[in-house]
Amino acid sequence: MTPGGKLRASMKEQTVVAPFICDGIQTVFAEKAGFKSGYMTGFGSAATFGLPDVGLLTLTQMCEKIRINTYCSDLPLIVDADTGYGNYINVIQTVREYERAGAAALHIEDQVWPKRCGYMKNKQVISKEEAVTKIKAAVDARKNQDFIIIARTDTLAVNGWEDVEDRVRSFMEAGADMAFVDGIRTIDDVKAYSERLKGIPVLFNNVPMISMKDVAKIGKFPIVLNPFAMIQAWVNCERALKQLMEDQLPPSSEIDQSFFNHIIGVLGAPEYFELDKRYSNN
């Protein structure tokens, strides 16, 4: 089954919760934890280069990260494609390259290029007509119909809900499989999201950090993205490095040989040890 096919099958069974991931070990952890998908975030991917999410990563760099993450895991990945890295011609190339790299789905947004993270100030959006053309190009470009095209709009913070509704309905008419309104900040926003776009499959980026039980009470979302684990990992890393600089090492009970063995097990080292035994002349 294709990655897109696996993701579609999971969505038929239940809401798919996709944690933010930005590198191979996070992807492996997500799969081991039992998640049915992961979200390869543009924000997180840029951060792995030590950069902010302001349109600095290229199509080539993102595709390389997709290949890394799909090589180490069978987890179907939803991948941020920013604006498609240009106009509709670039969108066509982006869809083809993402699909070839092994992504299950991508989302393309209606910001101007270079873009900004959806939660940064002073975003700008292109016209609805240009945005719709890019979605049409994306739909036409995919080789396999299982590959999921998600149309993202960032116009909520720019023009408000009326423009959001107009654009989303136009994106769906253009052939998008799902819509994604970014910039949702409060529970009231989530409620408006569910009510205003009722009947349209929409992805919810759970930045407000609402429990899944409460999300289910508000509305039905086929996919819910969650940034918490990735952000928490960064917070822990920063704290640990500050402790190390101050020579405040963690208690030996927290990080010991068993934890190291666990990590190399998660990363699949025993499989390579077995191969070494099979092919070694020693």
C-alpha positions in Angstrom: 0.0 0.0 0.0 1.3 3.5 -0.8 2.0 5.9 2.0 -1.0 8.0 1.0 -3.2 4.8 0.9 -2.1 3.9 4.5 -2.9 7.4 5.7 -6.3 7.3 4.0 -7.1 3.9 5.6 -6.2 5.2 9.1 -8.4 8.2 8.7 -11.4 6.0 7.9 -10.8 4.2 11.2 -10.4 7.1 13.5 -9.0 10.6 13.9 -5.3 10.5 13.0 -3.1 12.3 15.6 0.2 13.3 14.0 2.9 14.6 16.2 5.4 17.1 14.9 8.6 15.5 13.8 11.7 17.0 12.2 14.4 14.2 12.1 14.9 10.5 11.9 14.9 9.6 15.6 11.7 11.6 16.3 10.1 9.7 13.4 11.2 6.4 14.8 10.0 7.3 18.3 6.6 8.3 16.9 6.2 5.0 15.1 7.3 3.0 18.1 4.8 4.9 20.2 2.0 3.7 18.0 1.1 6.8 16.0 -0.4 6.3 12.6 1.2 9.3 11.0 3.8 12.0 11.6 3.8 15.6 10.6 7.2 16.7 9.1 6.9 20.3 10.1 8.5 23.2 8.1 9.0 25.0 11.4 10.8 22.1 12.9 12.7 21.2 9.7 14.1 24.8 9.5 15.1 24.6 13.2 17.2 21.5 12.5 19.3 23.8 10.2 19.4 26.4 13.0 17.1 28.6 11.0 13.7 30.3 11.6 10.6 29.3 9.5 10.7 32.2 7.1 11.1 30.5 3.7 14.8 29.7 3.9 14.7 25.9 3.2 14.7 24.8 -0.4 12.7 22.0 -2.1 15.9 20.0 -2.4 16.5 20.2 1.4 13.0 19.3 2.3 13.0 16.3 -0.1 16.2 15.0 1.5 14.6 15.2 4.9 11.6 13.3 3.6 13.8 10.6 2.3 15.7 10.3 5.6 12.5 10.0 7.6 10.8 7.5 5.3 14.0 5.4 5.1 14.1 4.8 8.8 10.3 4.4 9.3 7.2 3.2 7.6 5.2 6.0 9.2 3.1 7.9 6.6 4.3 11.5 6.6 2.3 14.6 6.2 4.8 17.2 5.0 4.8 21.0 5.0 5.4 22.3 1.4 5.2 26.0 2.3 3.9 27.8 -0.8 5.1 25.1 -3.2 8.4 27.1 -3.6 7.1 29.5 -6.3 4.1 29.7 -8.7 2.0 26.9 -10.1 4.9 25.5 -12.2 7.0 25.1 -9.0 4.0 23.6 -7.3 3.9 20.8 -10.0 7.5 20.1 -9.4 7.1 20.1 -5.6 4.2 17.6 -5.7 6.2 15.3 -8.0 9.3 15.4 -5.8 7.5 15.0 -2.5 5.6 12.0 -3.8 8.8 10.5 -5.2 10.6 11.0 -1.9 7.9 9.0 -0.1 5.5 11.5 1.5 1.9 10.5 2.1 0.5 14.0 2.0 1.5 17.6 1.7 0.0 21.0 2.3 0.4 24.1 0.2 -0.4 27.5 1.6 -1.6 30.8 0.2 1.1 33.1 1.6 3.4 35.3 -0.5 6.9 34.0 -0.9 9.1 34.1 1.2 6.5 32.9 3.8 6.5 33.1 7.5 5.5 30.5 10.2 1.7 30.6 10.6 2.1 32.0 14.1 4.4 34.9 13.2 3.1 38.4 12.8 2.7 40.4 9.5 1.8 37.5 7.2 0.7 38.3 3.7 -1.4 36.2 1.4 -1.7 35.9 -2.4 -5.0 36.4 -4.2 -7.7 33.7 -4.0 -7.5 33.2 -7.8 -3.7 32.6 -7.7 -4.1 30.3 -4.7 -6.8 28.2 -6.4 -4.6 27.8 -9.5 -1.8 26.4 -7.4 -4.1 23.9 -5.8 -5.4 22.8 -9.2 -1.8 22.4 -10.4 -1.0 20.3 -7.3 -4.0 18.0 -7.8 -3.1 17.5 -11.5 0.6 16.8 -10.7 0.2 13.8 -8.4 1.0 10.5 -10.0 -1.0 8.4 -7.5 -4.5 9.4 -6.5 -3.8 8.1 -2.9 -1.4 11.0 -2.4 -3.2 13.6 -0.3 -3.3 17.3 -1.3 -4.1 19.6 1.6 -4.9 23.2 0.9 -3.8 25.5 3.7 -4.9 29.1 4.1 -3.2 31.6 6.3 -5.8 34.3 5.7 -7.5 34.1 9.1 -5.0 36.5 10.7 -5.0 38.7 7.6 -8.7 39.0 6.5 -10.8 37.0 8.9 -13.3 34.1 8.7 -15.3 35.2 5.7 -12.3 35.1 3.5 -11.3 31.8 5.0 -14.6 30.2 4.2 -14.6 31.6 0.6 -11.1 30.3 0.0 -11.6 26.9 1.5 -14.7 26.2 -0.5 -12.9 27.3 -3.7 -9.9 25.0 -2.8 -12.2 22.0 -2.3 -13.9 22.8 -5.7 -10.4 22.8 -7.2 -9.9 19.2 -6.1 -8.1 19.5 -2.7 -8.6 16.4 -0.5 -8.6 18.4 2.7 -8.3 22.0 4.0 -6.1 23.4 6.7 -6.7 26.8 8.4 -3.6 27.9 10.2 -3.5 30.5 13.0 -6.0 28.8 15.3 -5.1 30.1 18.7 -8.1 29.6 21.1 -10.9 27.2 21.9 -13.3 29.7 20.4 -11.3 29.6 17.2 -11.5 25.8 17.2 -15.3 26.0 17.6 -15.6 28.5 14.8 -13.4 26.3 12.6 -15.6 23.3 13.1 -18.9 25.2 12.7 -18.1 27.4 9.8 -16.6 24.6 7.7 -18.9 21.9 8.7 -19.0 19.1 6.1 -15.6 19.9 4.8 -12.7 17.6 5.8 -10.3 19.9 7.7 -7.0 19.4 9.4 -6.5 20.9 12.9 -3.2 22.1 14.1 -3.5 21.7 17.9 -1.4 24.7 18.9 -4.0 25.6 21.7 -3.1 22.3 23.3 -6.6 20.9 23.8 -7.0 17.3 24.9 -8.2 14.9 22.3 -11.4 14.3 24.3 -12.2 17.9 24.2 -11.3 18.1 20.5 -13.8 15.3 19.8 -16.5 17.3 21.7 -16.0 20.3 19.5 -16.0 18.7 16.1 -14.7 16.0 13.7 -11.2 16.5 12.4 -9.7 13.7 10.2 -6.2 14.8 11.2 -5.0 16.6 14.3 -1.4 17.8 14.4 0.3 18.2 17.7 3.6 20.2 18.3 3.9 19.4 22.0 6.4 16.5 22.1 8.8 18.2 19.7 8.7 21.5 21.5 9.1 19.7 24.9 12.1 17.8 23.5 13.8 21.1 22.6 13.0 22.6 26.0 14.6 19.6 27.7 17.6 19.8 25.5 18.2 23.5 26.3 17.8 22.8 30.0 20.2 19.9 29.9 22.9 21.9 28.1 22.6 24.7 30.6 22.9 22.2 33.5 26.0 20.7 31.8 27.6 24.1 31.4 27.1 24.6 35.1 28.6 21.1 35.7 25.3 20.0 37.2 25.1 16.5 35.8 21.8 14.6 36.0 21.6 11.8 38.6 23.2 8.6 37.3 19.9 6.8 37.7 18.3 9.0 34.9 20.9 8.3 32.2 22.7 5.0 32.5 23.8 2.1 30.3 20.3 0.7 30.1 19.0 3.9 28.6 21.9 3.9 26.0 21.0 0.3 25.2 17.4 1.3 24.8 18.3 4.1 22.3 20.5 1.9 20.1 17.7 -0.7 20.2 15.2 1.8 19.0 17.6 2.9 16.2 17.9 -0.8 15.0 21.5 -1.4 16.0 20.9 -5.1 16.8 19.8 -5.8 13.3 23.2 -4.5 12.0 25.0 -6.7 14.6 23.1 -9.7 13.3 24.2 -8.8 9.7 27.7 -8.5 10.9 27.6 -12.0 12.3 26.1 -13.4 9.1 28.6 -11.9 6.7 31.7 -11.6 8.9 34.5 -14.1 8.4 35.6 -13.8 12.0 
